Amino acid sequence: MASQPQPPSIVQANGAAEATPAVSTPEAGNPPKATDTATDCADAVSSELEAEPEGPEVTIEGWGTLKPSHPLLKLHARLPAIVDAAKHKQIWGVTLEPTTPTFSTMLILQKWLRSVAGDIDAAASGLEKTLTWRREFGLDGTKPVWEETFNSFDGLGYVTHLSTGEVVTWNLYGAIKNLGQTFGDLDKFMRWRIALMERAISHLDLAHTTIGIPDVGAGSDPHRLLQVHVYTGVSVLRMDPRVKAASKKAIEIMGAHYPETLARKFFVGVPVLMSWVFAAVRMFVSAETARKFVVVSYEESTAPEIGDDQVPKRFGGTAGELNELDRTAQVEADKRVTKVPEPEDKA
């Protein structure tokens, strides 16, 4: 925030600032005033800092050459303190390197910087909170969270690929048969929801990609997901407090710990009575994120809105069922994804 101009300390009746009296030169033999000495020293230090060179540029293989003043390098300089405070340095298949600014490390840092419009302090704080949360939640171990058993949620979530290679997550809330079974245990629901998100992000293969992310305002992030939430037939959910609690919690977690992971989000078949969904979402996301939302009235209009026909016929595409597309996508992902070893930093 820009500092407010300070009012003059002495003002005449007509509002004009009173002239500042001249400072007399100390007489010979008398030492200068302490305040004068402090001012002179401050000026000298300031001049030295202004004259001091920035330092050498840093070249990161695959990323390019960055000046020392670049926000990415400034954020990376804070990484040792961040991972030390969080006691964790794994995220989305990437092991953050506090000493050497590796390509994959810079990829993660760039996501946090972009999510806060380049604010280094906010990015550092957010990343530390996320790493701490991941450690406490039990992510990034030898066994991926999505390999846990979630029988209660079968048929509710899928991960597929478009013909362009883009990754899509599907949430079929209309397929819910038992509200108590799905939403009765909030912690269990959230673990399933996060597992679906983690599995989708693993398909982006951030640990091995060689495609960088532009600086803030210089282009779009190519490493993001499309999300499709299908609400057809869910009017029964509109007043259930368990559903609202689960929706609120999911929005909070995704907003806090999954920045710059969403390219577009499609709300399909949303009944008028479910308008509270959008009100809840907008409370916890930025205006920029809200602009990524697309409302699709009819299921068959989904493919045209997405701009790709590699979706089920039910949604206006030409492909098979979601469970078939999910299996194919997982096979493709498993061919290239290398699992991260169990972290040594346990707490």
N, C-alpha and C positions, 0 to 999 in steps of 0.2 A: 504494500500500500504506500502511495506517495506520501511523504511527510508534509504536514500542513505548515504554511509560512508562519513564522513567529512574529507576534506583534511587536512594534517598537517599544523599547523600555521607557522612553521619555517622549511625550507628545505635547506639542503646543496646543493651544485652544483651537486653532484652525485645522488641527489634524496633521500638520507637517511635523516630521521628526526633527527634534532639536539637534543642532550641530554637536558633534563629538569634540570635546576639547583636545587640543594637540598634546601629545605626550612629550614631556621635556626630556632632553638627553641627560643622563647621569653626569654629575660633575666628576672631574678627575679625582681619583682616589676613593670614590664611592662605588661599591659593587652594584651591578644591575639588579633590578627587582627580580624576585623568584619567578613571578608570573611571566616576565619577559624572557627569562632563561628557558622556562618550560615551553613557551611558544616557539622560540628559536629551535629547540631540540626537536619538537614535533614537526616543524617545517623541514628540518634537515632529514629526518627519517622518512617523511613523505616523499621528498625529492629522490632519496635513494631508492625507495620502492618503485617510484615511477620509472626510474632509470634502469632498474634491474630487469634483465631479459626474462622472458617467459620460461625459457628452458627449451630443450629439444622436442621436436615433434615425435609422436609415437606412431609407429606403423604396426597395424594388426593384420596378420595374414588373412586375406579374404575380405577384410573390412575396409582397409585403406589407411591413409595417414591422417592423424588427428592432431590438432594443436593442443598444448597442455591446458588451455582454457576451455576446451570443449566440455560440455556438461557430462558426457559419458565418462571421460577420464576423471572428472571431479567426483562423480558418483562412485566410480571404481576405487578411488582413493579412500573412500569411506567403507568399502566392503570388508576389510579386516575387522573393523569395529562392529559392523552389522552382523556378520556371521558369528563373531565371538559372543555378542549379546544374545543372539537367537539360539546359539548352540546347534546350528543346523545350516547346511549349505547345499542341499539337494532340492531341486524343483523341476518338475516336468521333464525328467530324464537328463537334466543338465546338472553337473557338479560345478558350482560357482568357484572360480579361482581368484582368491583375494590378491595374490601376488602378481600373476601374469594376466593381463587383460585378453583372455582367449576369445575367439569368435562367438562361441555359444554363451559365454558369460556376458559379453556385450549385448547379445540378443535379448537376454532377460532384463538387463539394466535398461535397455532402450524401451522395452515395454512399460516399465514403471515410469520412466521419464515422460513418455508420450501420454500416459494416463493422467499426468498432473501438469501438462503443458510446459514441461521442462523445469519444473520447480525441484531443485536438487534436494532441498531439505525434506519436502513432502515425499519425494521418491524414496529417499533413504529410510524415512520413518515407516512408510507403507511396506517396503520390502522386508524390513526387520520384523514387523508384525506378522507378515505372511509366513516367513520362515519359522517364526516361533509357533504359529498356529499349525503349520504342517508337522512340526516335530510333535506337538502335543496331540494332534489328531492321528498320528501314526502313519503318515504317508512316507513314500520314498524308501521303503524297505526292500528286501529281496523279493517279496511277493507283492505284486501290484494289488491295490485295493479292489480293483474290478474283478479279481479272481476269487474274491470272497463269495460266499453263497448268499444270494438274494432271491430266494424262491418266491417271496411274497410280492415281488415286483416284476415277475416274468411277463413279458409282453407289453411293458409300459415304456421301455426306453431302448433306442437303437442308435448305432453309429453307421453311417453309410458314406460313400464317396460319389461325387458327381463326375461327369465325363471330363471335367476340367481338372480333377484331382482335389477339388475343394472337399473339406470334411463337413458332414452334417450330423447334428444330433437331433433325434426325434423323441419327443415326450408325448405319449398318447394318453392323456388324462381321461379321454372318453372310454378307455378300455378298463377303467377301474371298476371292479365289481363289489368290493367291500371297503367302505371308507375306513372302518376301524382297523382292518388289516393293513391298509396302505398308509394311513396317516395317524393311527393310534399311538405309535411309538415314534415320536419326532426324531430322536437320535438315530434310529434305524433308517427312517426315511431319508434323513440328511446324508447318512453314510452311503446309501444307494445313489442318491442324486449326485454326490461328489464323485463317486466311483464312475458314474457315467461320464461326467465332465473330464475326469482324469484320463479315462480311456480314449475319449475323443482327442484330447490334446496330445496323447502319445502318438496318434496317427500323423500329427504334424512333424514328428521326428525332429524336434528343435535341437537335439544334441548333435545331429549330423548334417543339418542343412547348410548350404553354402550361400544362401540368399539372405542378405542383410535386411535391416529395417531402416527406412529413411528417418532423418531427424524430424522433430516436430514441425509440421507445416510443409514438409518437403515431399510428401507423397504418402500413400497408404501402406499399412502393415500387411504383408502378404501371408503372415502366419496367424490366421484367425479362423474361427468356425462360423458356420451357419447353424442356426437353431430353428427347429420347427416344433411349435407347441400346438397340439391338436386338441381342441376343446369340444368337438362335436359330441353332443349328448351328455354334457356335464352340468346341466342346469341344477341338478340335485346338489352340486357342491357349493352353490352360491352362498348359503347361509351357515354352512358347517364351520364352527370355530376351529376345528382341527385342521381343516384345509387352509384357512386364512393364516393360521400360525405357521404351517409348513411353508406356505408361499412367502410369507414375510421373512422367515429364517433363510430360505434359499436365496432370496434377493439380496439380503444383507451379506451372506457369505460370498456369493458370486461377485458382488460389487466391491468387496473389500480385498479379496484374495485371488481374483482372476481378471486383472486389468488387461485391456487390449487383447482379449481373446474372442470378442464377438464382432463379426463383420456385419451380419444382418440377422434379425430375429423375426420369424413369421408366426403370427397368431392366427391359426386356422379354425374356422367354424365357431367363432366366439359368439355366444348368445348375448343379447342385450343385457340380460340380468347378470352377466358376468363382467360388467364394466368396472367393477371394483378391482379386477385384476390389473387393469391399466393404471388406475389411480394408485394402487399399491406400488407398482413398479416404478412409476415416475417419482415417487417420494424418495427413492433410494438410488436413483441413477442421475447422471448429468444430462443436460439438455442435448449434448452431442450424442450420448448413447441412446436417448429416447428417439432421436431422428433415424436410428437404424431399425426401428420397429415397423413392421408391415402387417396390416390387418387383411386377412384373406377370408372373404365371406363363405366361399364354397371350397370344399376339398379339391375338386377337379381344377380349380384355378391356381393351385399351388405351383405346379411345374412352370406355367407361363410367368408367374411372379418371380420364381427363382431364376428362370432363364435357362433351364436345363431339363431334358426329358429323362435323365437317369434317376427317376423316382417312380414309385409304384403307379400302376394304372389308376388306382383309387384316387391318387392325387394329380391326375392329369398327365402322367408320364408314360413311358413305354417299358419300364423295367419290371422285375418280379416283385415279390412281396418283401416287406422290410426285413424279416428274419433272414431271408436269402441274401439280400444285399448286405446285411450286417456281417454274415459269415464270410462273404467274399472280401469285404473291406478289412476284416480282421486278419485274414490270411495274408493280404497284401501288406498290411502294417507289420505283421510278425516277421516278414522277410527282411525288413530293414531296421527295425527297432532293436537296439541293444539295451538290455535292462541294466539299470544302475546298480552297482554293488551296495550291499547294506552299509549305511553310514556308520562311521566310527564314532561320531559325536552323539553319545546317548546321554540323556538326562531324565 
